[in-house]
């Protein structure tokens, strides 16, 4: 036995057998572990479907525009729950994509791919392929327009003025075919209920001839817009008042103004208070002879603006006898036949017809000093019928008689029956 132990061959054989035995034991344990691991893996493998996963397209977006790409796909992941949780809840590094790099324009059917999943997780995409179109990208300069909406909802009497906006042109970028379809580029400003000027920024959109939106990039995408909102206006006659008295020996013949009308701007409520403008008064004590004055026109309370800043006032006087007989000058009465009434407030869009008195003329009886009456002409008598605020239909309107001087109207018609016709009603 000692000889065997001392033999090198014997020792080598024993060592080889021990090594072979150890290898067999380790191999059997490894196979058993792998089998157990395989069974364990099969027992804990699961699937999870993630819906509406966005597709990221890869292409040369400096040259091309991609259309018809589905907004999302469904992705089913298969693997251990630990790895699926790691991919979807922890790492979140996976990506669903299509690769169109180095492709030319045209219709393409491409495979939907997934990357960034942990090893051991398999992915299935539904649908597996998508159909897309790759277009040439072009940029063109195009004109811009701004339109108003809800103009009928403006407060009564208010109107929108001409729209000012900037810029007038923009650069439009998109698929060549879509650019060719563009009919107009516009933005919209809502003026409903506006009582003050509008300053705003308006987004722009591109539309085809049928009014459908075109999906393109607009640069800049907004314009600065200014919309003036004009307040209601009303035109009324100017009535010149007096204060003080003429010196002895003078008699007032007439007071007239040029212009004879004024346009007031304000709210409808404020304008309703004015049938005439009587904010100007002349001091008769300063009048010594026929006089022409330039008078500033004040803005009445409640009115925002007036059409004129000054008017010319003509004051006509006449010298009278200073002796006792002259002072007791005889008063006489005289009738002027067929004095025409004057219509105020008609225009191209509104016409008026006086139904009564017939033919729009009346007989007017005046009373005053003989010298005054003798110098009076029919044209000096003026009966104004103001239809500015009247709408279509028949109306009874008060006649505003303008007294030309020191006379009394003793028998003058006070109302006229007027029929209003607007441009719309006559069509």
Residue, then its C-alpha position, 0 to 999 in steps of 0.5 A: x500500500x505504501x508503494x502505491x501511495x508513493x507511486x506518482x501514477x497512482x496519485x494522478x489516477x486518484x486525483x483524476x477520479x476525484x475531479x471527475x466525481x466533483x464535476x459530475x456532482x456540480x453538473x448535476x446540481x447546475x442542471x437541477x437549478x436550471x430546471x428549477x429556474x425554468x419551471x419557476x420562470x414558466x410559473x411566473x411569466x405574464x402578459x400586459x397590454x398597454x393601449x394607446x402607445x404613441x408612435x415616434x417617427x424617425x425621418x428627415x423632418x428638414x426635408x419631409x412632412x409625414x401624414x396619416x400616421x396613427x396616433x397610437x398603437x396597442x403594445x403587449x409585453x410578455x415576461x416576468x411580472x418583475x421585468x414588466x413592472x421594471x419596464x413600465x413603471x420604473x425605467x420607462x425607457x422603451x419606445x415604439x417607433x417607425x424608421x423612415x430615415x433614408x426613405x424618399x417621398x411617397x406612400x410607405x408601409x412600415x413595420x412598427x418597432x419597439x426598443x429599450x425593453x429589458x432583456x427577457x421581455x418580449x413585445x408584440x405591437x398591434x397593428x404590426x405595420x402602418x401606412x403613412x405618406x412622406x411628403x416634400x416639405x415646402x415653405x411659402x409666403x402667403x397673405x393673411x386676413x382677419x374677419x369679425x364675428x358676432x357683429x349683429x350682437x353689438x349693442x344697439x347703435x354700435x358699429x365696428x370700424x375697419x380692422x387693422x392688423x399686423x403682420x399682413x403676410x406669414x410663412x406657411x410650412x407643410x406638405x406640398x400638396x396641403x400647401x397647394x390646397x390653401x385658399x385663405x389664412x385668417x383669424x377671427x375677432x369676436x366683437x359681440x357686446x363690445x362697447x370699446x375699441x378692441x386690442x387683441x392677438x388672434x391665432x391664424x388658421x389655414x382653410x381650403x376652398x370648402x372652409x376645412x382646416x388645413x394642417x400646416x405650420x404658420x409663422x408667426x401663428x398670431x397677428x396683432x389686431x385693432x378693431x375700432x368700435x364706433x358709438x351711436x350717432x344722432x344728427x339734430x338741428x342747432x337751435x340758437x338761444x338768446x339772453x339779454x335784450x337788444x337796445x332801444x331802437x333795434x328789433x331782432x329779425x332772425x338768428x341762424x347758424x352755419x351749419x344748421x345741424x350737428x351730429x352727436x356721438x354717445x350712448x343710445x340713452x344719452x342721445x335719446x335726450x336730444x331732439x335739438x342742440x341748444x347749448x349755444x346762447x347769444x347775448x342780445x345786449x351786445x348786438x348793435x347791428x347785423x352781426x356774424x359770430x364764430x362761436x365755440x360748440x361745447x360738448x353736452x353732458x353725457x355726449x362723447x363727441x360732436x361733429x363740429x367744434x365751432x359754428x357761425x351765427x348770423x344775427x339780423x336786426x332792424x332799426x325801428x322808429x323811436x317816437x311814440x307813434x312808431x313804438x306803438x306800431x300796428x300788428x298784423x296777421x298774414x297767412x303764407x300758403x303751401x309752406x313746404x316741410x323739411x325732412x331731416x334724417x333721410x339718406x340713401x338707405x332710408x327714405x320718407x314720404x309725408x302722407x299728411x299734410x298732403x304734398x308735404x305743404x301747410x298754410x302758416x298764419x303769422x302775427x307780428x309788427x307790420x314792418x316785420x311781417x311785410x319783410x317776411x318771405x315764405x322761405x323764412x318759415x321752416x317746419x322741420x320733420x326729424x325722422x332720424x330715429x324712426x324705423x320702417x312704418x308710418x309715424x306721427x312726428x312733431x313738426x319743429x317750427x323755426x321762428x325766424x324773428x319777432x313774430x308769432x305762429x298763430x295757426x300752424x300744423x303741429x304734427x305730420x304723418x310720415x311713412x318710412x321706407x328702408x333700403x331692405x324693405x324696398x327690395 
